[in-house]
Amino acid sequence: MKEEEKKSFALRAGLTALAALLFCTGIYLIHLKQENREIRQRLDREIQQGIAGEVFRFHVIANSDRQEDQEIKLEVKSEITEYLKELLPGDSDLEKTKEAVLTHLPEIEERAEQVMRKKGFAYQAQAVVEKTWFPEKTYGDCTFPEGEYEALKLKLGKAEGQNWWCMLYPSLCFIDETYGVVTEDKKEELEEVLTKEEFLEILKNPEEKEKVRIGFRWF
């Protein structure tokens, strides 16, 4: 074989090997990205489930999206929130909060219906405790991930309208809604009931969140 032919053959062989290497590297990177995405999704799911196991939410669903139904929903929300604030002692833990709510469901319904009757609404209220899906929700600088949470659900009439919700335990229902501020003592309550990873997840701090994710991936 002539010298030029040998060089040409070697060049083609090298290019073929390089192409094969690049192809394999591309496949590996695609696989790695998919694997990282699956790990991230699994971690998000596990952290959300951990948070959900330590909190209790309050959910009010309006009869419809008509303005009058939405307005009465907010009046009912205010009445029941104040009632729950009186009902739940300051040292209530998760189980005490659930127990108090479960034993006062008829009173919650009656108070809601009293508010509605005063405004001329004839439909009924139904209070239940059940698991339900919530979208992402922000309180001040704390954001709770979307997912399934156990909640006191108060259904007004047909319960086909937009809803209102808050965190009943820890008691973020009782923060200043005007400013949406989560005070330091409320953050301390959250920090006490959640793990470090779960607490960092709800804070709007991307750098800290990523540190937690890296720690999980390394583990």
C-alpha positions as CSV (number, residue, x, y, z in Angstrom):
1,M,0.0,0.0,0.0
2,K,1.3,3.4,-1.0
3,E,2.3,5.8,1.7
4,E,-0.5,8.3,0.7
5,E,-3.1,5.5,0.8
6,K,-1.9,4.5,4.3
7,K,-2.2,8.0,5.5
8,S,-5.7,8.4,4.0
9,F,-6.8,5.1,5.6
10,A,-5.4,6.1,9.0
11,L,-7.2,9.4,8.7
12,R,-10.5,7.8,7.8
13,A,-10.1,5.3,10.7
14,G,-9.3,8.1,13.1
15,L,-12.3,10.2,12.0
16,T,-14.5,7.1,12.3
17,A,-13.2,6.4,15.8
18,L,-13.7,10.1,16.7
19,A,-17.3,10.1,15.3
20,A,-18.0,6.9,17.3
21,L,-16.6,8.5,20.4
22,L,-18.6,11.7,20.0
23,F,-21.8,9.6,19.4
24,C,-21.2,7.5,22.5
25,T,-20.5,10.6,24.5
26,G,-23.7,12.3,23.3
27,I,-25.7,9.2,24.2
28,Y,-24.1,9.2,27.6
29,L,-24.8,12.8,28.2
30,I,-28.4,12.4,27.2
31,H,-28.7,9.5,29.6
32,L,-27.0,11.4,32.4
33,K,-29.4,14.4,31.9
34,Q,-32.4,12.1,32.0
35,E,-31.0,10.4,35.1
36,N,-30.4,13.7,36.9
37,R,-33.9,14.9,35.9
38,E,-35.4,11.7,37.4
39,I,-33.4,12.1,40.6
40,R,-34.5,15.7,40.9
41,Q,-38.1,14.7,40.4
42,R,-37.8,11.9,43.0
43,L,-36.2,14.2,45.5
44,D,-38.9,16.9,44.9
45,R,-41.6,14.3,45.4
46,E,-40.0,12.9,48.6
47,I,-39.4,16.4,50.1
48,Q,-43.0,17.4,49.3
49,Q,-44.4,14.2,50.9
50,G,-42.2,14.9,54.0
51,I,-43.6,18.4,54.3
52,A,-47.1,17.2,53.7
53,G,-46.8,14.8,56.6
54,E,-46.0,17.6,59.1
55,V,-48.5,20.3,58.1
56,F,-52.3,20.7,58.0
57,R,-54.1,23.0,55.6
58,F,-57.4,24.8,55.4
59,H,-59.3,25.0,52.1
60,V,-62.5,26.9,51.4
61,I,-64.2,26.3,48.0
62,A,-66.8,28.8,46.7
63,N,-70.2,27.8,45.3
64,S,-69.2,29.2,41.9
65,D,-67.1,31.9,40.3
66,R,-69.9,34.5,40.4
67,Q,-68.8,37.7,42.2
68,E,-71.3,37.3,45.0
69,D,-70.2,33.7,45.6
70,Q,-66.6,34.7,45.7
71,E,-67.3,37.5,48.1
72,I,-69.3,35.4,50.5
73,K,-66.5,32.8,50.4
74,L,-64.1,35.4,51.7
75,E,-66.5,36.4,54.5
76,V,-66.9,32.8,55.5
77,K,-63.1,32.3,55.4
78,S,-62.6,35.2,57.8
79,E,-65.3,34.0,60.2
80,I,-64.0,30.4,60.3
81,T,-60.3,31.5,60.5
82,E,-61.2,33.6,63.6
83,Y,-63.1,30.7,65.1
84,L,-60.2,28.3,64.5
85,K,-57.8,30.9,66.0
86,E,-59.9,30.8,69.2
87,L,-60.4,27.0,69.1
88,L,-56.8,26.1,68.7
89,P,-54.5,26.8,71.7
90,G,-51.1,28.3,71.0
91,D,-49.3,25.1,71.9
92,S,-51.3,22.9,69.6
93,D,-49.3,20.3,67.7
94,L,-50.3,18.6,64.5
95,E,-52.4,15.9,66.2
96,K,-54.1,18.3,68.6
97,T,-55.0,20.6,65.6
98,K,-56.5,17.7,63.6
99,E,-58.4,16.4,66.7
100,A,-59.8,19.8,67.5
101,V,-61.0,20.3,63.9
102,L,-62.5,16.8,63.6
103,T,-64.5,17.2,66.8
104,H,-65.9,20.6,65.7
105,L,-66.8,20.0,62.1
106,P,-70.6,20.5,62.8
107,E,-69.8,23.9,64.5
108,I,-67.7,24.9,61.6
109,E,-70.5,24.2,59.2
110,E,-73.0,26.0,61.3
111,R,-70.9,29.1,61.6
112,A,-70.3,29.2,57.8
113,E,-74.0,28.8,57.2
114,Q,-74.8,31.6,59.6
115,V,-72.6,34.0,57.7
116,M,-74.2,33.0,54.4
117,R,-77.8,33.2,55.7
118,K,-77.2,36.7,57.0
119,K,-76.3,37.7,53.4
120,G,-79.3,35.8,51.9
121,F,-77.5,32.7,50.7
122,A,-79.5,29.5,51.1
123,Y,-77.0,26.9,50.1
124,Q,-75.3,24.7,52.7
125,A,-71.7,24.3,53.9
126,Q,-69.9,20.9,54.3
127,A,-66.8,20.6,56.3
128,V,-64.6,17.5,55.9
129,V,-61.0,16.5,56.6
130,E,-59.4,14.8,53.6
131,K,-56.3,14.7,51.4
132,T,-56.5,17.0,48.4
133,W,-54.1,18.3,45.7
134,F,-52.8,21.8,46.1
135,P,-50.8,23.9,43.6
136,E,-47.7,25.7,44.7
137,K,-48.5,28.3,47.4
138,T,-46.4,31.2,48.7
139,Y,-46.7,32.8,52.2
140,G,-44.4,35.8,52.3
141,D,-41.0,34.3,51.6
142,C,-42.1,30.7,52.2
143,T,-43.3,28.6,49.2
144,F,-44.9,25.2,49.7
145,P,-44.5,22.8,46.7
146,E,-47.5,21.5,44.9
147,G,-48.8,18.1,45.9
148,E,-51.3,16.2,48.0
149,Y,-51.9,17.5,51.6
150,E,-54.3,16.7,54.3
151,A,-56.7,19.6,54.9
152,L,-59.9,20.9,56.5
153,K,-62.0,21.4,53.4
154,L,-65.0,23.6,53.6
155,K,-67.3,23.3,50.6
156,L,-69.9,26.0,50.0
157,G,-72.9,25.0,48.0
158,K,-71.9,23.2,44.8
159,A,-68.2,23.9,45.5
160,E,-67.5,24.6,41.9
161,G,-65.8,28.0,42.2
162,Q,-62.3,29.3,42.8
163,N,-60.9,28.4,46.3
164,W,-58.9,30.0,49.1
165,W,-56.4,28.2,51.3
166,C,-53.9,28.7,54.0
167,M,-51.7,26.6,56.4
168,L,-53.6,25.8,59.5
169,Y,-50.7,24.0,61.2
170,P,-48.2,25.6,61.7
171,S,-50.6,28.5,61.9
172,L,-49.8,30.5,58.8
173,C,-53.5,31.2,58.5
174,F,-53.1,33.8,61.2
175,I,-50.4,35.9,59.6
176,D,-51.0,39.4,58.3
177,E,-52.6,38.8,54.9
178,T,-52.3,42.5,54.0
179,Y,-48.5,42.2,53.8
180,G,-48.2,38.4,53.4
181,V,-45.4,38.4,56.0
182,V,-44.2,35.2,57.7
183,T,-42.7,36.4,61.0
184,E,-39.5,34.9,62.4
185,D,-41.4,33.1,65.1
186,K,-43.6,31.4,62.5
187,K,-40.5,30.4,60.6
188,E,-39.1,28.9,63.8
189,E,-42.3,26.9,64.2
190,L,-41.8,25.6,60.6
191,E,-38.2,24.8,61.2
192,E,-39.1,22.8,64.3
193,V,-41.6,20.5,62.6
194,L,-39.7,20.1,59.3
195,T,-36.3,18.6,58.5
196,K,-33.5,20.9,57.4
197,E,-34.0,19.8,53.8
198,E,-37.7,20.4,53.9
199,F,-37.4,23.8,55.6
200,L,-34.8,25.0,53.0
201,E,-37.1,23.7,50.2
202,I,-39.9,26.1,51.2
203,L,-37.6,29.1,51.4
204,K,-37.0,31.3,48.3
205,N,-33.3,30.6,48.4
206,P,-32.1,28.9,45.2
207,E,-28.5,28.6,46.4
208,E,-29.4,26.8,49.6
209,K,-31.9,24.6,47.8
210,E,-29.2,23.5,45.3
211,K,-26.8,22.8,48.1
212,V,-29.4,20.4,49.6
213,R,-30.0,18.8,46.2
214,I,-26.2,18.3,45.7
215,G,-26.0,16.7,49.1
216,F,-28.8,14.3,48.3
217,R,-27.3,13.4,45.0
218,W,-23.9,12.8,46.5
219,F,-25.5,10.6,49.3
